[in-house]
Amino acid sequence: MSGGVVDPVLIRRAVESDLPAIIGLHAADGIGGHGDAWREDTAPRYRAAFTALADHPDHRVYVAEQGGRVVGTFILSRLLGLTGQGQTHAELRSVQVDHTLRSQGIGAQMVAFAEQEARAWGAANLQLTSNLKRLDAHRFYEKLGFAKSHAGFKKGL
């Protein structure tokens, strides 16, 4: 921020050098509870996962950058299907905004960008899941036009 003017947000494909900042956003999340931390012993696993995502045509990792700093991140995935006469769907995942910058429009810009990319893929819809404890996030997504439509289930393997 300079002279009272907020620096614009740039949303771009992530590069490997963004990984410490991306993992830092997830590590700062008290609700997610994934145990993320960028350390010498964890960095190789994050790099391998990033490379697999970056090399896959149906997955994209993005960052939101403001003032040269990564302030948000998300993954967009294309899901091919048979139902709906073979509709393509897009899934928004791993959405994080720096907790000190929430409610400033960064998340809304990220979602709008994801919607645009999903349309370019020919997706019929954009879907996401959100932890049941994230009530603020649920209100945010509903404000952006998302509707609760399914119950999600997980099973550890």
Backbone hydrogen bonds, N-H to C=O, Kabsch-Sander energy under -0.5 kcal/mol:
donor,donor_aa,acceptor,acceptor_aa,energy
2,S,5,V,-1.9
5,V,2,S,-1.7
10,L,8,P,-0.5
10,L,65,E,-3.0
11,I,9,V,-0.5
12,R,10,L,-0.5
12,R,63,V,-2.3
14,A,61,V,-3.0
18,D,15,V,-2.5
19,L,16,E,-1.8
21,A,18,D,-0.5
22,I,18,D,-2.5
23,I,19,L,-2.9
24,G,20,P,-1.9
25,L,21,A,-1.9
26,H,22,I,-1.7
27,A,23,I,-2.9
28,A,24,G,-1.7
29,D,26,H,-1.3
30,G,28,A,-0.7
33,G,29,D,-0.8
39,R,37,A,-0.9
43,A,39,R,-2.6
45,R,42,T,-0.7
46,Y,42,T,-1.8
47,R,43,A,-2.8
48,A,44,P,-2.3
49,A,45,R,-2.3
50,F,46,Y,-2.7
51,T,47,R,-2.6
52,A,48,A,-2.2
53,L,49,A,-2.3
54,A,50,F,-3.2
55,D,51,T,-2.1
56,H,52,A,-0.6
56,H,53,L,-1.0
59,H,56,H,-1.3
60,R,76,L,-2.2
62,Y,74,F,-3.0
63,V,12,R,-2.6
64,A,72,G,-2.4
65,E,10,L,-3.3
65,E,63,V,-0.5
66,Q,69,R,-2.8
67,G,8,P,-0.6
69,R,66,Q,-1.4
71,V,64,A,-3.2
71,V,69,R,-0.5
72,G,64,A,-1.3
73,T,96,Q,-2.4
74,F,62,Y,-1.7
75,I,93,R,-3.0
76,L,60,R,-2.7
77,S,91,E,-2.5
78,R,58,D,-2.9
79,L,77,S,-0.5
79,L,89,H,-3.3
80,L,78,R,-0.5
81,G,87,Q,-0.8
86,G,82,L,-1.7
87,Q,83,T,-1.6
88,T,122,G,-0.5
89,H,79,L,-3.0
90,A,125,N,-2.1
91,E,77,S,-2.8
92,L,127,Q,-2.9
93,R,75,I,-3.0
93,R,91,E,-0.5
96,Q,73,T,-2.4
98,D,71,V,-3.0
101,L,98,D,-2.5
102,R,99,H,-0.5
104,Q,101,L,-0.7
109,Q,105,G,-2.0
110,M,106,I,-2.3
111,V,107,G,-2.6
112,A,108,A,-2.4
113,F,109,Q,-2.2
114,A,110,M,-2.5
115,E,111,V,-2.6
116,Q,112,A,-2.0
117,E,113,F,-2.4
118,A,114,A,-2.6
119,R,115,E,-2.4
120,A,116,Q,-1.9
121,W,117,E,-1.4
122,G,119,R,-1.5
123,A,118,A,-2.5
124,A,88,T,-3.5
125,N,88,T,-0.5
127,Q,90,A,-3.0
129,T,92,L,-0.5
134,R,131,N,-2.1
135,L,133,K,-1.8
138,H,134,R,-2.3
139,R,135,L,-2.1
140,F,136,D,-2.2
141,Y,137,A,-2.8
142,E,138,H,-2.5
143,K,139,R,-2.3
144,L,140,F,-1.3
145,G,142,E,-1.7
146,F,141,Y,-2.4
